Amino acid sequence: MVQVTTGNGEVVRDITPECARFAAERGGDGLLHVFVPHATAGVAVLELGAGSDDDLLAALADLLPADDRWRHAHGSRGHGRSHVMPALIPPFATLPVLGGRLQLGTWQSVALVDLNVDNPDRQVRLSFLAG
């Protein structure tokens, strides 16, 4: 289990190092499964650090505005959108591993996506299926 503090703002947080370390500790070939047990967070595989993370947050703001339209209305303004987001960015990803190394593309990273500004503490559960 990996503990991630996301703070009090919307975030796309790189968790690739933690995933790579977990896969390396298991060694061999298989599948790494990444799962966030939260109703308001997701896992994305995308390029980070070149503006794509900000672009993702901007796209989510356009698709899921932080306003009063949401029926799920407790917490901060627009909190209901955080509960809809995992339908667009699922709370899981499964990644191939060969020889203990993640088989990500050159520009791919694994990221925790969290729009919920009311909960700054997240867990990421990692599991490995050898094959």
DAHU-V284572 format. One record per run of one state. SS is the DSSP state (@ for helix, = for strand, . for the rest). FROM is the first residue (numbers start at 1). LEN is the number of residues. If there is no record, write none. Layout:
ss:SS from:FROM len:LEN
ss:SS from:FROM len:LEN
//
This chain:
ss:. from:1 len:1
ss:= from:2 len:4
ss:. from:6 len:5
ss:= from:11 len:4
ss:. from:15 len:1
ss:@ from:16 len:11
ss:. from:27 len:3
ss:= from:30 len:6
ss:. from:36 len:5
ss:= from:41 len:6
ss:. from:47 len:5
ss:@ from:52 len:12
ss:. from:64 len:15
ss:@ from:79 len:7
ss:. from:86 len:6
ss:= from:92 len:7
ss:. from:99 len:2
ss:= from:101 len:2
ss:. from:103 len:6
ss:= from:109 len:6
ss:. from:115 len:6
ss:= from:121 len:10
ss:. from:131 len:1
//
